[in-house]
Amino acid sequence: MTYIDPESRAKAEADGQPYASEETIAAGYDLAGRVCRELHRAGLPAHVERPEEPKQPGVWVEVDTQGEYAGGLYVRWNAPDLAEAGMRAVTERQDPTAPEWKHYAEVVRLMQTALIGILRLAGFSVVPAEEVDDVAEGDVYVHADTPSSS
């Protein structure tokens, strides 16, 4: 299977943002499958993020395909109804402290803590994503060198 088409790969290389090898990306998707299986075992809906799939509520797992952490995963809680209500409140009221936004942000923080605990318990190497990417606040990062879990 080819994860990154040759045209996109060449453009990224020319832009100085090369993709990881197909082998590294394939290993990332394998890791994503294992993470999703573990989250399913814990009773959480979890999906590997793919461009063609609509986002549903639950856990979304995205394979990092570029940079020094390529092959690792961003794991995020997706609560679209809460997110939409929070964004709408902030936008309509021009108030970044809107209670609806605070509610959404607190749910994301609580789920980040829960996801870290569940995945560490299963043997994955996990950190708050802010430790590897300062704009990924609220996400969880699973390192690529995670051993296979059962």
C-alpha positions in Angstrom: 0.0 0.0 0.0 1.2 3.5 -0.8 0.4 6.1 1.9 1.8 9.2 0.3 1.4 9.6 -3.5 4.7 10.3 -5.4 3.5 13.8 -6.4 2.7 14.9 -2.8 6.0 13.3 -1.6 8.0 15.2 -4.3 6.3 18.5 -3.4 6.8 18.1 0.3 10.5 17.3 -0.4 10.9 20.4 -2.5 9.2 22.5 0.2 11.7 21.2 2.8 9.1 19.2 4.7 9.8 15.6 3.5 7.5 12.7 4.4 8.8 9.7 6.3 9.5 6.5 4.4 6.5 4.3 3.4 7.9 1.7 5.9 7.8 4.2 8.8 4.3 5.4 7.8 3.1 1.7 7.5 4.5 1.0 11.0 2.6 4.1 12.2 -0.7 2.7 10.8 0.0 -0.6 12.5 0.6 1.2 15.8 -2.7 3.2 15.2 -4.6 -0.1 14.8 -3.2 -1.5 18.0 -4.1 1.8 19.9 -7.6 1.7 18.5 -8.0 -2.0 19.5 -6.9 -1.1 23.1 -9.3 1.8 23.3 -12.1 -0.4 22.0 -11.3 -2.9 24.7 -11.7 0.0 27.2 -15.1 0.7 25.7 -14.2 3.9 23.8 -15.1 4.4 20.1 -11.8 4.9 18.3 -11.0 5.4 14.6 -7.8 5.9 12.6 -8.1 9.2 10.9 -8.2 9.1 7.1 -9.1 12.0 4.8 -12.0 10.2 3.2 -13.8 9.4 6.4 -16.1 11.8 8.2 -15.2 12.5 11.8 -17.5 10.9 14.3 -17.6 11.4 18.1 -15.0 9.4 20.0 -11.2 9.0 19.7 -9.4 9.9 16.5 -5.9 8.5 15.9 -3.7 10.3 13.4 -0.4 9.0 12.1 2.4 11.6 12.1 3.9 11.3 8.7 6.6 14.0 8.8 9.3 15.4 11.0 11.3 13.9 13.8 8.4 12.1 15.4 7.1 10.4 12.2 5.5 7.1 12.7 4.1 8.2 16.1 0.5 9.1 16.7 -1.7 12.0 17.7 -4.7 10.8 19.7 -7.5 13.2 20.2 -11.0 13.2 21.8 -13.6 14.3 19.3 -16.8 15.7 20.7 -18.3 17.6 17.7 -21.5 18.8 19.4 -19.6 20.3 22.4 -16.9 21.8 20.1 -19.5 23.4 17.8 -21.5 24.8 20.8 -18.3 26.2 22.3 -17.0 27.8 19.0 -20.4 29.2 18.3 -20.6 30.8 21.8 -17.1 32.3 21.5 -17.8 33.6 18.0 -21.3 35.0 18.6 -20.4 36.7 21.9 -16.8 37.5 21.0 -16.0 36.0 24.4 -13.2 33.5 24.7 -14.3 32.7 28.3 -17.8 31.6 27.2 -19.1 28.8 29.5 -19.8 26.6 26.6 -16.1 26.8 25.4 -14.9 26.3 29.0 -17.1 23.2 29.2 -15.7 21.8 25.9 -12.1 22.6 27.0 -12.5 20.8 30.3 -14.0 17.7 28.7 -10.9 17.6 26.3 -8.6 17.9 29.4 -10.4 15.2 31.2 -10.3 12.9 28.2 -6.6 13.6 27.7 -5.9 12.4 31.2 -8.1 9.3 30.7 -6.5 8.4 27.4 -3.0 8.8 28.8 -3.9 6.5 31.7 -5.6 3.8 29.5 -2.8 3.7 26.9 0.0 3.7 29.5 -1.7 0.9 31.3 -1.7 -1.1 28.0 2.1 -0.5 27.7 2.2 2.3 25.2 4.8 5.1 25.5 2.4 8.1 25.9 2.8 11.8 26.7 0.6 14.9 26.6 1.0 16.0 22.9 2.1 19.5 24.0 5.4 17.8 24.9 6.2 17.1 21.2 4.1 19.8 19.5 3.1 23.0 21.3 0.0 23.5 19.2 -1.4 20.1 20.0 -2.9 21.1 23.3 -5.3 18.5 24.6 -4.1 15.7 22.4 -2.1 12.7 23.4 1.1 11.5 21.7 2.0 7.9 21.3 5.7 7.4 20.5 6.5 5.4 17.4 8.9 3.1 19.2 6.1 1.6 21.3 6.5 -2.2 21.6 3.5 -4.3 20.4 0.9 -4.8 23.0 -1.5 -7.7 23.4 
